[in-house]
Structures are given as structure tokens and as C-alpha cells.
Amino acid sequence: MSRKSVIFVDAGFLLATGGLRVTGNSLRSAFSVQYKSLADGIQAFVSERDSRDLLRMYWYDAAKDGVFSDEHKRIGLLPGVKVRLGRMSYNGEQKGVDLKLGLDLVGVARNRSADVAYLLSGDDDLAEAVEAAQDLGMKVVLLGIENQGHRLGVTAVAEHLALQVDDIATLPQSLLDRCFAKSAPVVAAYPAASSETGAEVSVSSNGSGRAPGMRPLPGPGVVPALGAAAAEEAAAAAAEEDAAAGAGTEAAGSPAAVGPAAASVAAGPTGPSGRPVPTPGPRRVLQDVRPAPAAGAVRREPLYSTATGAPAAQSPWFDLVESAEAVAVSLADNWHGSVSQRELSELLAERPLLPPTIDRVLIKDCAAKIGEAKTDLQDIRKAIRAAFWRRLDELV
């Protein structure tokens, strides 16, 4: 057998772990990755531990129809890295990735191309492939992300997989801190008026028709919240309109009867340059309609003891819901900061349903924080989805 080592990287696992560390969720658009530094760091860690020559690094990920994206092409052009792609399903699940990784692991062992494999993954489905490679004489070392708070010492690794490998090596968290960064927000605030200067809003890089740092324009039926100064101006304008409507019954067609301001409007107002100034259209006021609490909603107010009248101790269930909702709030913040106006409008049009890709990330990240068994509770899933929508309402 050749005295070489080989590295197998489950990119979905690695990127989700890094994203959770820097942003609090695994939404890929919420963070950026320095792939060359990440690949070099993993290879350097293996080289320090193992004196064998490195055969190559296999990078497993999923893409729509299994076609290379620009990101996958950049990774594939890195020296010593081979990209292997599975397919991405409609709801954002990877298909065929684990199968490709398992087949390659056993294939390298069978062909005796390397005698030690370093596996960066946490998926329980790979345990059988690990056993098959070991039967062929290969040693398999699990590469995990350091986590002193976990009983295995690594992050998000299935116990069954950890029991099958020959050894566990922990990558330092500093590697993730160095290679992962939170993406700069795409949306922030409405642009200032630029009619006097003639400035135009440029199309942003995401094709949304907004300048960088501009928040999405409201969709149909949505009125943006006004600032303090704008609210005072709107109130003054409304009072003037009401006064003009009351006085208009005295002499509907007389400019003198309706006052100088109304007379100038009737005569066709012009600006300093002599061009017509647009007049405001009819105002639209939305009623403050708040949805009624859903059946079985989590009780938020403190409970009081009937014996002493003092607040009772906060229940573990309350803490569980708070932790789950924190995941939803973080996801809403990062998603809103990385999408175009079209994507935001499409999401709002489907309300209260969440797109499968977002819902999957929401449940996956919640499971990583409070556990899969607790995330499977319907009350928890309802709570995190409701928290996502509440936070999005605050942002838009």
C-alpha cells in the first residue's frame, strides 16, 4: 500500500459549522469563506500530524443539477483539491453527496492509493463506508472542529461515526475564525431624495435595482415606517388637506377662497427651474391589525404563586423556547441582509409559508442548538417559524 494520506471533506458539514460560529446560523448567503486559506489550513494541519505525502483533498458538495457553480470552479482550481458534486433537491437537501464520499473512500482503500484517510464530516451515514475501508487495510482518522463543551470534544459529530474511526483529531476553532466572515449586509436604509441633484440610484451587484446599503422597497400593500421628521410633515400636510376640504364648500372654483397654497396648486405649481412639481396623491392608511395569538402559543408572562404571590421560577420550557427563537431571529437578520428586493417580495407573497430552503436551515440550526428530539416538537417548530416572521416584520 502506498505511504500516502488523503483528505475527504464534507463541505456541507464544514460550511455549516463555520457559519454557525460566525453568524449563528448556517445560511450560506450570510457568510463568506476564504476557500484557499481554509484548504491550506486543513492540509497544513494534516501535514504537521502526518509525515506521509498527501495524495489529494476531495471536496464534496451539492449543486443544482450537479453543475459546477462559479464558487465550485474556484475551489476546484485550488492545487491538490478535487471537487465532487451531488445534487441539490427542491427543499435544499443534498442528494448523492454521502454516497460519492463513501464510494471514493472505499475505492481509494481498495486501490491502495493511500493508507491513511482523514475524514472531515459528522454524518452517521458514513460509518459503514469507514468500516469497509478499514477492512481493506486503511486507517481512518476523523477530523473534527474543536469543542470542549461537547463530550466527544468535537462539534456536531454522530456518536456512531466517532466509535467507528481509528482516531479523532481536532481542528482549532481559530482556523474557522480566520477563514469565515459575516457577509456585509445588502440592505440597510432608504435612499435620500436626490431630485435636486439629479443623482440616480445604481443597480446593486445582486441585480435588485438598489444601491449598495439600501433596504428593499416595500412590496404591494406595504407602507414604510416614517421617521420623526417625516411623520411631522405628514401630519401637517394632512391637517392642511382637511382644512382645505372644509373651506372648499364656500367657493369651489375661487382661488381666493381656498387660500394662496391651493391657488398655486390649481394654477400648476412650478419649482425653481420652472419645471412642474408633482403633487402628492391620495393618502393610504393601513389599519394596525395584529394577528390573534395562535392556539397553543407559548405563555410569555411570568407565572405567580398562589401561596405567596411572588413570581414563580422560570420553567425550563420557557428557556428552551427562548433559545430556539434566538436561532430564528439570527436567521431572519442574516437572510434579510443578503437578499434582493425580488426575493423579499416572493417570500412575503407566500406568507405564512416559508420556502423549503429557509425552513430546512431554520430547523437544522435549531436542532444543532437544542437537539433534534426537542426540535421535532411541533410547539417548538411553530415557535421558531413565528419568531422568524416577527423579526422579519421588524426589519421590513
C-alpha positions as CSV (number, residue, x, y, z in Angstrom):
1,M,0.0,0.0,0.0
2,S,1.2,3.5,-0.9
3,R,2.6,5.5,2.0
4,K,0.3,8.4,1.4
5,S,-2.6,10.2,3.1
6,V,-5.8,11.5,1.6
7,I,-8.4,14.0,2.9
8,F,-12.2,13.8,2.5
9,V,-14.1,17.0,3.2
10,D,-17.9,17.1,3.6
11,A,-18.3,20.7,2.6
12,G,-21.9,20.9,3.8
13,F,-20.8,19.9,7.3
14,L,-17.7,22.2,7.3
15,L,-19.5,25.3,6.0
16,A,-22.5,24.8,8.3
17,T,-20.2,24.6,11.3
18,G,-18.2,27.7,10.3
19,G,-21.4,29.6,9.5
20,L,-22.9,28.8,12.9
21,R,-19.8,30.0,14.6
22,V,-19.6,33.4,12.9
23,T,-23.2,34.3,12.2
24,G,-25.3,32.0,14.5
25,N,-26.9,30.1,11.5
26,S,-25.8,28.0,8.5
27,L,-27.4,30.1,5.8
28,R,-24.7,30.2,3.1
29,S,-25.5,33.7,1.8
30,A,-25.0,35.0,5.4
31,F,-21.2,34.5,5.4
32,S,-18.2,34.5,3.1
33,V,-15.3,32.0,3.1
34,Q,-11.7,32.3,2.1
35,Y,-11.5,28.8,0.5
36,K,-7.8,28.9,-0.3
37,S,-6.9,29.7,3.3
38,L,-9.3,27.1,4.5
39,A,-8.0,24.3,2.3
40,D,-4.4,25.3,3.0
41,G,-5.1,25.3,6.8
42,I,-6.6,21.8,6.7
43,Q,-3.7,20.4,4.6
44,A,-1.2,22.1,6.9
45,F,-2.8,20.6,10.0
46,V,-2.6,17.1,8.4
47,S,1.0,17.6,7.3
48,E,2.0,18.6,10.8
49,R,0.4,15.4,12.2
50,D,1.4,13.0,9.4
51,S,4.7,12.8,7.6
52,R,3.1,10.9,4.6
53,D,2.8,12.7,1.3
54,L,-0.7,14.0,0.6
55,L,-2.5,12.3,-2.3
56,R,-5.1,15.0,-2.7
57,M,-8.0,16.6,-0.9
58,Y,-11.6,15.6,-2.0
59,W,-14.2,18.3,-1.6
60,Y,-17.8,17.1,-1.6
61,D,-20.7,19.5,-2.0
62,A,-24.1,19.7,-3.8
63,A,-25.3,22.0,-6.6
64,K,-28.4,22.4,-8.7
65,D,-28.4,19.5,-11.2
66,G,-24.9,18.7,-10.1
67,V,-23.5,21.5,-12.3
68,F,-20.4,23.4,-11.1
69,S,-21.1,26.9,-9.8
70,D,-18.6,29.7,-10.0
71,E,-17.7,29.0,-6.4
72,H,-17.1,25.4,-7.0
73,K,-14.9,26.2,-10.0
74,R,-12.8,28.4,-7.8
75,I,-12.4,25.6,-5.3
76,G,-11.7,23.1,-8.0
77,L,-8.8,25.2,-9.3
78,L,-7.0,25.2,-6.0
79,P,-3.9,22.9,-6.1
80,G,-4.4,19.5,-4.8
81,V,-8.2,19.8,-4.4
82,K,-10.7,17.8,-6.4
83,V,-14.4,18.8,-6.2
84,R,-17.1,16.1,-6.3
85,L,-20.7,17.3,-6.6
86,G,-24.0,15.8,-5.7
87,R,-27.4,17.3,-6.5
88,M,-29.5,19.8,-4.6
89,S,-33.1,19.0,-4.1
90,Y,-36.0,21.4,-4.2
91,N,-36.0,21.9,-0.4
92,G,-32.3,22.4,-0.2
93,E,-31.3,18.8,0.8
94,Q,-28.1,17.3,-0.6
95,K,-28.6,14.2,-2.7
96,G,-25.8,11.7,-3.5
97,V,-23.0,13.5,-1.6
98,D,-22.6,10.9,1.1
99,L,-22.8,8.1,-1.4
100,K,-20.0,9.7,-3.5
101,L,-17.8,10.2,-0.5
102,G,-18.3,6.7,0.8
103,L,-17.6,5.1,-2.6
104,D,-14.4,7.2,-3.0
105,L,-13.2,6.3,0.5
106,V,-13.6,2.6,-0.2
107,G,-12.3,2.9,-3.7
108,V,-9.0,4.6,-2.5
109,A,-8.6,1.9,0.1
110,R,-9.3,-0.9,-2.4
111,N,-6.8,0.6,-5.0
112,R,-4.2,1.1,-2.2
113,S,-3.7,4.7,-3.3
114,A,-3.3,5.8,0.3
115,D,-3.1,4.0,3.7
116,V,-4.5,6.8,5.9
117,A,-7.7,8.8,5.3
118,Y,-8.6,12.0,7.1
119,L,-12.4,12.4,7.2
120,L,-13.9,15.8,7.9
121,S,-17.6,15.1,8.5
122,G,-20.0,14.3,11.2
123,D,-22.6,12.2,9.3
124,D,-23.7,8.9,10.8
125,D,-24.3,7.5,7.3
126,L,-20.6,7.3,6.6
127,A,-20.0,4.8,9.4
128,E,-20.4,1.7,7.1
129,A,-18.0,3.1,4.5
130,V,-15.4,3.7,7.2
131,E,-15.7,0.1,8.3
132,A,-15.4,-1.1,4.7
133,A,-12.2,0.9,4.2
134,Q,-10.8,-0.4,7.4
135,D,-11.4,-3.9,6.3
136,L,-9.3,-3.2,3.3
137,G,-6.4,-2.1,5.5
138,M,-6.9,1.7,5.6
139,K,-6.7,3.7,8.8
140,V,-9.4,6.3,9.1
141,V,-8.9,9.4,11.2
142,L,-11.9,11.7,11.9
143,L,-11.2,15.4,11.6
144,G,-13.5,17.4,13.9
145,I,-13.9,21.0,14.9
146,E,-12.7,21.6,18.5
147,N,-15.5,21.9,21.0
148,Q,-14.5,21.5,24.7
149,G,-18.1,21.7,25.8
150,H,-19.1,18.5,23.9
151,R,-18.5,15.1,25.5
152,L,-16.7,13.9,22.3
153,G,-14.6,17.1,22.2
154,V,-15.8,17.9,18.7
155,T,-18.7,19.7,17.2
156,A,-21.8,18.0,15.7
157,V,-20.3,14.6,15.1
158,A,-22.6,11.5,15.3
159,E,-21.5,9.2,18.1
160,H,-21.8,6.1,15.9
161,L,-19.3,7.6,13.4
162,A,-16.9,8.6,16.2
163,L,-17.0,5.0,17.5
164,Q,-16.0,3.5,14.1
165,V,-13.0,5.6,13.3
166,D,-9.4,4.8,14.4
167,D,-8.7,8.2,15.9
168,I,-10.1,11.7,16.2
169,A,-8.0,14.8,15.5
170,T,-9.5,18.3,16.3
171,L,-9.0,21.3,14.1
172,P,-8.6,24.5,16.0
173,Q,-11.5,26.9,16.1
174,S,-9.1,29.7,15.1
175,L,-9.0,28.2,11.6
176,L,-12.7,28.9,11.2
177,D,-12.3,32.4,12.7
178,R,-9.6,33.2,10.2
179,C,-11.4,31.8,7.1
180,F,-15.1,32.7,7.8
181,A,-16.6,36.1,7.9
182,K,-20.1,37.5,8.2
183,S,-21.3,38.9,4.8
184,A,-21.7,42.6,4.5
185,P,-25.5,43.5,4.6
186,V,-27.1,44.2,1.3
187,V,-30.0,46.2,2.7
188,A,-29.8,48.9,5.3
189,A,-31.9,52.1,4.8
190,Y,-34.0,54.0,2.2
191,P,-32.0,56.4,0.0
192,A,-32.2,60.1,0.5
193,A,-34.2,62.1,-2.1
194,S,-31.9,63.2,-5.0
195,S,-34.3,65.0,-7.3
196,E,-32.5,68.3,-6.8
197,T,-29.1,66.9,-7.7
198,G,-30.3,64.6,-10.4
199,A,-28.4,61.7,-8.9
200,E,-29.5,58.3,-9.9
201,V,-29.6,55.1,-7.9
202,S,-27.3,52.5,-9.4
203,V,-28.2,48.8,-9.7
204,S,-26.6,46.7,-7.0
205,S,-24.4,43.7,-7.6
206,N,-27.3,41.4,-6.8
207,G,-29.4,42.8,-9.6
208,S,-32.1,44.2,-7.2
209,G,-32.1,47.7,-8.7
210,R,-30.9,49.2,-5.4
211,A,-27.8,51.0,-4.3
212,P,-25.4,49.1,-2.0
213,G,-26.6,49.5,1.6
214,M,-30.2,50.3,0.6
215,R,-33.0,48.3,2.2
216,P,-35.6,46.7,0.0
217,L,-38.6,48.8,-1.2
218,P,-41.9,47.7,0.3
219,G,-44.0,45.3,-1.7
220,P,-47.7,45.7,-2.6
221,G,-49.8,46.8,0.3
222,V,-46.8,47.7,2.5
223,V,-46.3,51.3,3.7
224,P,-42.8,52.0,5.1
225,A,-42.5,53.4,8.6
226,L,-41.7,57.2,8.7
227,G,-39.1,58.8,10.7
228,A,-39.9,61.5,13.3
229,A,-39.4,64.5,10.9
230,A,-41.3,62.8,8.1
231,A,-44.1,61.9,10.4
232,E,-44.5,65.6,11.5
233,E,-44.5,66.7,7.9
234,A,-47.2,64.1,7.0
235,A,-49.3,65.2,9.9
236,A,-49.1,68.9,8.9
237,A,-50.0,68.0,5.3
238,A,-53.0,66.0,6.5
239,A,-54.2,69.0,8.6
240,E,-53.8,71.4,5.6
241,E,-55.8,69.0,3.4
242,D,-58.6,68.7,6.0
243,A,-58.8,72.5,6.4
244,A,-58.8,73.0,2.6
245,A,-61.6,70.4,2.3
246,G,-63.8,72.2,4.8
247,A,-63.3,75.6,3.2
248,G,-63.8,74.3,-0.3
249,T,-67.6,74.3,0.1
250,E,-67.7,78.1,0.2
251,A,-66.3,78.7,-3.3
252,A,-65.1,75.6,-5.1
253,G,-63.7,77.4,-8.1
254,S,-62.3,80.5,-6.5
255,P,-58.5,80.7,-5.8
256,A,-59.1,83.4,-3.2
257,A,-61.5,81.3,-1.3
258,V,-59.2,78.3,-0.9
259,G,-56.1,80.3,0.0
260,P,-52.7,81.0,-1.7
261,A,-51.4,77.5,-1.4
262,A,-54.4,75.9,-3.0
263,A,-54.4,78.6,-5.7
264,S,-50.8,77.9,-6.6
265,V,-51.7,74.2,-7.0
266,A,-54.7,75.0,-9.2
267,A,-52.5,77.2,-11.3
268,G,-49.9,74.5,-11.8
269,P,-47.0,74.8,-9.3
270,T,-43.5,75.0,-10.6
271,G,-40.1,74.6,-9.0
272,P,-37.1,77.0,-9.1
273,S,-36.2,75.7,-12.6
274,G,-39.7,76.3,-13.9
275,R,-40.5,72.6,-14.2
276,P,-43.8,71.3,-12.7
277,V,-43.6,70.0,-9.2
278,P,-45.5,66.7,-8.6
279,T,-48.3,67.0,-6.0
280,P,-49.0,64.2,-3.5
281,G,-51.6,61.6,-4.4
282,P,-54.3,60.3,-2.1
283,R,-53.0,59.1,1.2
284,R,-53.4,55.5,2.2
285,V,-53.6,54.5,5.8
286,L,-53.2,50.9,6.9
287,Q,-55.1,49.7,10.0
288,D,-53.0,48.3,12.8
289,V,-54.2,44.8,12.6
290,R,-52.4,42.3,14.8
291,P,-53.0,38.6,14.4
292,A,-54.6,36.9,17.3
293,P,-52.4,34.6,19.4
294,A,-52.3,31.1,17.8
295,A,-53.8,28.2,19.6
296,G,-51.3,26.6,22.0
297,A,-49.0,29.6,21.8
298,V,-46.2,29.7,24.4
299,R,-47.1,31.6,27.5
300,R,-44.8,34.7,27.8
301,E,-45.9,36.4,31.0
302,P,-44.4,35.2,34.4
303,L,-46.4,32.8,36.5
304,Y,-47.2,33.8,40.1
305,S,-47.5,31.5,43.1
306,T,-51.0,31.3,44.6
307,A,-49.5,31.0,48.0
308,T,-47.1,33.9,48.2
309,G,-47.9,36.0,45.2
310,A,-44.3,36.1,44.2
311,P,-43.1,35.3,40.6
312,A,-42.5,31.6,40.2
313,A,-39.2,30.2,39.0
314,Q,-38.9,30.3,35.2
315,S,-39.6,27.0,33.7
316,P,-37.1,25.0,31.6
317,W,-39.7,25.1,28.7
318,F,-39.5,28.8,28.6
319,D,-35.7,28.8,28.4
320,L,-36.0,26.1,25.6
321,V,-38.3,28.3,23.6
322,E,-36.1,31.4,24.1
323,S,-33.1,29.5,22.8
324,A,-35.0,28.2,19.8
325,E,-36.4,31.6,18.9
326,A,-32.9,33.2,19.2
327,V,-31.9,30.9,16.2
328,A,-34.9,32.2,14.2
329,V,-34.1,35.8,14.9
330,S,-30.5,35.3,13.8
331,L,-31.5,33.6,10.6
332,A,-34.0,36.4,9.8
333,D,-31.4,39.1,10.4
334,N,-28.8,37.4,8.1
335,W,-31.3,36.4,5.4
336,H,-32.8,39.9,5.2
337,G,-29.3,41.3,4.9
338,S,-28.3,39.2,2.0
339,V,-31.3,39.1,-0.4
340,S,-32.7,41.2,-3.2
341,Q,-36.0,43.0,-3.4
342,R,-37.4,40.3,-5.7
343,E,-36.5,37.6,-3.2
344,L,-38.1,39.5,-0.3
345,S,-41.3,40.2,-2.3
346,E,-41.5,36.5,-3.2
347,L,-41.1,35.5,0.4
348,L,-43.8,37.9,1.6
349,A,-46.2,36.8,-1.1
350,E,-46.1,33.2,0.3
351,R,-46.7,34.1,3.9
352,P,-47.2,32.4,6.3
353,L,-45.4,29.5,4.4
354,L,-41.6,29.5,4.5
355,P,-39.7,28.4,1.4
356,P,-38.3,24.9,1.9
357,T,-34.7,26.1,1.8
358,I,-35.2,28.6,4.6
359,D,-37.4,26.2,6.7
360,R,-34.8,23.5,6.4
361,V,-31.9,25.8,7.6
362,L,-34.2,27.0,10.4
363,I,-34.9,23.5,11.7
364,K,-31.3,22.3,11.2
365,D,-29.8,25.2,13.1
366,C,-32.4,24.8,15.9
367,A,-31.5,21.1,16.2
368,A,-27.8,22.0,16.4
369,K,-28.6,24.3,19.4
370,I,-31.2,22.5,21.4
371,G,-31.1,18.9,19.9
372,E,-33.1,17.1,17.3
373,A,-35.6,15.5,19.7
374,K,-36.6,18.9,21.1
375,T,-36.8,20.5,17.6
376,D,-39.1,17.7,16.5
377,L,-41.8,19.0,18.9
378,Q,-44.5,20.8,17.0
379,D,-44.7,23.6,19.5
380,I,-41.0,24.4,19.1
381,R,-41.3,24.4,15.3
382,K,-44.4,26.7,15.4
383,A,-42.5,29.0,17.8
384,I,-39.4,29.3,15.6
385,R,-41.4,30.0,12.5
386,A,-43.5,32.6,14.2
387,A,-40.3,34.2,15.6
388,F,-38.8,34.4,12.1
389,W,-41.8,36.2,10.8
390,R,-42.0,38.6,13.7
391,R,-38.3,39.5,13.3
392,L,-38.8,40.0,9.5
393,D,-41.8,42.3,10.2
394,E,-39.5,44.5,12.3
395,L,-36.8,44.6,9.6
396,V,-39.1,45.5,6.7
